[in-house]
């Protein structure tokens, strides 16, 4: 290709690129022109790659051509100015998730890890329990989901993935939420984030995909069918990193309070702020291909393999390192079954979140029966918990920490008795408040009670 022809192609491609980007930017709205956005982003990538290829054809280097002049003898070539890097200024960042509005429980495979097997996988209905590597069947606890919590606190939707193990720092795992707006078994949105190395919210590695042509699930949602190459799954990329109509649309982080949890946050408006929908969680470090959903419609059982050691398809082959949940609902309680929903009526709702009771024991220096500023806690005091009216004990015991505090966790709703009994002795302690308190705990409630006071017994 001669230099004139190369220059013509470069100018033509640059013109198309700028025109496409201009049209794309002017057309972005809150409702998102999905196919236009994806086409523009993909065209930008392709055109840029073509331009770079043409520029380097026949050994040419950027800036070289028939009109370029070499530097004169003894004259240093000018150093090109570095291209400025665009800085994305985020206008909104997620906060801290609160208590979940709803959640879905998933089967753990940890107890079967040593046997390199899982009997909970149902390939034919797209319920996958495969936190194992291909062929070798090494267990991957950071892909083993046990619960997915969902909280909607506009403008954000928060999703917390509870795992059996912490993701390694070099993990390529992504954690996703599949949203089914009509509760018909056909996913409409796939929102995911690749686990970052840190605990700060980031948009890097975050993506949102949409199925605009309605082929996720094939002819029969959730049920395995013969692979059809025309089905393209979640084909529309709506957001990636910070690129999209809203640069703040999707975020991901490791939970700073629990290394075995990963958190995803996205704008409620991204999915249209629906009042009700179905959802399911995914952990994926295997195929991780939005265009291949549903996975069991894009490969056969023989290709996928099985994690169940008694199966003729054992071990796992192409469909490895993935775990998903059944689907549950937000905004309504399902009374009839639909494809992918968790079993009804055996487990119509997930198990309620447990509650807790916390308090403390302190040194009542001024012996007034009330904790005043500067009065320290008393460590290493035994605190007893009984289930029922006061006088009961035996449900659990704990010991106060160095600051005098204590906490009982994982408690179901009910009535409890919290009591402290320090033997009276010279130079020891004498109570200045009641020594037992009755506590009524609601489902998932975290209750803080008044501290127990003791003073030094002078004799």
C-alpha positions, 0 to 999 in steps of 0.5 A, spaced: 500 500 500 503 506 497 503 512 502 497 516 499 493 510 499 494 509 507 493 516 508 486 516 505 484 510 509 487 513 515 483 520 514 477 516 512 477 512 518 478 518 523 472 521 520 468 515 521 470 514 528 469 522 530 462 522 527 460 515 530 463 518 537 459 525 536 453 521 534 453 516 540 455 522 545 449 526 543 444 520 544 446 518 551 440 519 555 438 516 562 434 511 559 440 508 555 440 507 547 443 500 549 444 497 542 447 504 539 452 505 545 455 498 544 455 499 537 459 506 538 464 503 543 465 497 539 466 501 533 471 506 537 475 500 539 475 496 532 477 503 528 482 505 533 485 498 532 485 498 524 488 505 524 494 503 528 495 497 524 495 501 518 500 506 521 504 500 522 504 497 515 510 496 511 514 497 517 511 505 518 512 508 525 507 513 527 508 520 524 512 517 518 510 518 511 513 521 505 512 528 507 516 527 514 523 530 514 529 527 518 532 531 523 538 535 521 545 533 523 546 535 530 539 537 531 535 533 536 528 530 534 523 534 538 520 530 543 512 529 542 508 532 547 504 526 551 497 525 550 492 528 556 489 522 560 481 523 561 479 524 568 473 521 570 469 525 576 464 521 579 458 525 581 455 519 586 459 514 590 455 508 594 455 508 601 455 503 606 449 497 605 444 497 611 440 491 613 438 487 607 430 487 604 431 480 601 436 475 600 437 468 597 440 462 600 445 457 596 447 450 598 454 450 600 459 445 597 465 446 603 463 439 606 464 435 600 470 439 598 475 433 600 471 428 596 471 433 590 464 432 588 457 436 589 451 432 588 447 439 588 448 441 581 442 440 576 445 442 569 438 441 566 435 446 570 441 451 570 442 450 577 449 450 578 454 448 584 461 448 581 466 451 585 471 446 582 476 447 577 476 443 570 478 436 570 482 436 577 476 438 581 480 443 586 475 446 591 474 454 590 471 456 596 471 463 594 466 461 588 462 457 593 456 462 595 452 461 601 447 467 601 446 473 597 443 479 600 439 485 596 438 491 599 434 497 595 436 504 598 435 509 592 438 511 588 442 505 590 441 497 590 446 494 594 448 486 593 452 482 598 455 475 596 457 471 602 462 466 600 465 460 604 472 463 603 476 470 601 477 471 594 485 471 593 488 477 591 490 475 584 483 472 583 479 473 576 472 472 579 466 476 577 460 476 582 453 478 578 446 479 579 441 477 574 435 481 574 428 478 571 423 483 571 417 479 569 419 473 574 418 469 568 425 465 568 428 469 562 433 474 565 433 481 563 439 484 566 446 481 568 450 486 572 457 484 575 463 486 578 470 483 577 473 482 584 478 488 586 484 488 590 482 493 595 476 495 599 474 501 596 468 502 591 471 502 584 468 502 577 474 498 574 471 491 572 464 493 573 459 492 567 452 492 566 449 487 560 442 487 557 438 482 553 434 486 548 432 481 543 429 476 549 433 470 547 436 469 554 433 462 556 432 460 549 425 457 548 424 454 555 427 458 560 432 455 565 431 448 561 437 445 557 436 445 550 440 443 544 445 449 543 443 454 538 448 459 535 443 464 533 442 466 541 447 471 543 445 472 551 446 478 554 448 482 547 448 489 549 453 492 553 450 498 557 456 500 562 463 498 563 468 501 568 466 508 567 463 508 560 456 509 559 450 514 559 452 514 567 459 514 569 457 512 576 452 506 574 456 500 577 461 499 583 464 493 586 469 492 592 471 487 597 467 488 604 471 492 608 468 488 614 468 481 612 474 478 607 469 473 605 464 477 602 464 481 596 459 487 594 456 490 588 452 497 588 448 499 582 443 505 580 436 503 581 434 507 575 439 503 571 434 497 571 428 502 571 427 502 578 421 496 578 417 495 584 418 488 584 422 483 580 426 476 581 433 476 582 439 470 582 446 471 584 452 468 580 460 467 582 464 466 576 471 465 574 470 460 569 466 461 562 464 468 565 461 470 558 454 474 558 453 472 551 453 464 553 447 465 557 443 461 559 449 456 559 446 450 559 443 452 552 450 454 549 453 447 551 451 440 552 451 436 558 457 432 555 461 438 554 459 441 561 461 435 565 458 434 572 461 435 579 457 429 581 462 423 582 456 418 581 455 421 574 457 418 567 459 426 566 464 426 571 468 430 572 467 437 570 469 439 563 468 446 560 463 449 565 467 449 571 469 455 576 461 457 577 456 457 582 449 460 582 443 461 586 436 459 585 431 466 584 428 469 589 423 476 589 423 483 591 417 487 592 412 481 593 412 474 596 411 468 590 405 464 591 406 460 584 412 457 581 416 460 575 422 457 572 428 458 576 425 460 583 427 457 589 422 451 592 415 453 594 412 452 599 417 448 602 422 454 603 417 460 601 422 465 604 429 464 606 431 463 613 430 470 617 437 473 619 439 472 626 439 478 631 444 479 637 444 482 644 450 486 646 452 490 653 457 491 658 459 491 665 463 497 668 466 500 674 461 504 678 466 508 681 462 514 684 457 508 686 451 512 683 448 506 679 449 510 673 455 509 668 458 516 668 464 519 663 470 516 665 468 510 668 471 504 665 469 497 663 471 491 667 474 485 663 473 478 664 467 477 667 462 471 665 455 473 662 450 468 662 444 468 657 438 464 658 432 463 653 426 465 657 424 469 663 429 471 668 432 466 672 434 462 666 441 460 664 444 455 660 443 458 653 450 461 652 455 464 656 461 469 654 466 473 657 467 481 657 472 484 653 478 488 655 473 494 655 468 491 659 463 489 653 460 483 651 455 480 645 451 474 644 450 473 636 446 469 631 440 469 636 433 467 633 427 472 635 424 470 642 425 472 650 432 472 653 435 473 660 442 476 661 445 476 667 452 477 671 453 474 678 460 476 681 461 472 687 461 477 693 468 478 697 472 483 701 476 487 696 472 484 690 466 487 687 459 489 689 453 490 684 450 497 684 445 496 679 440 490 677 444 483 676 439 481 670 435 483 665 430 481 660 430 482 653 425 481 648 428 480 641 425 481 634 427 477 628 434 479 625 434 485 631 440 487 634 439 490 641 443 494 646 442 493 653 444 498 659 450 496 662 451 492 669 454 496 674 459 494 680 463 497 685 469 495 689 467 492 695 470 495 701 470 491 708 
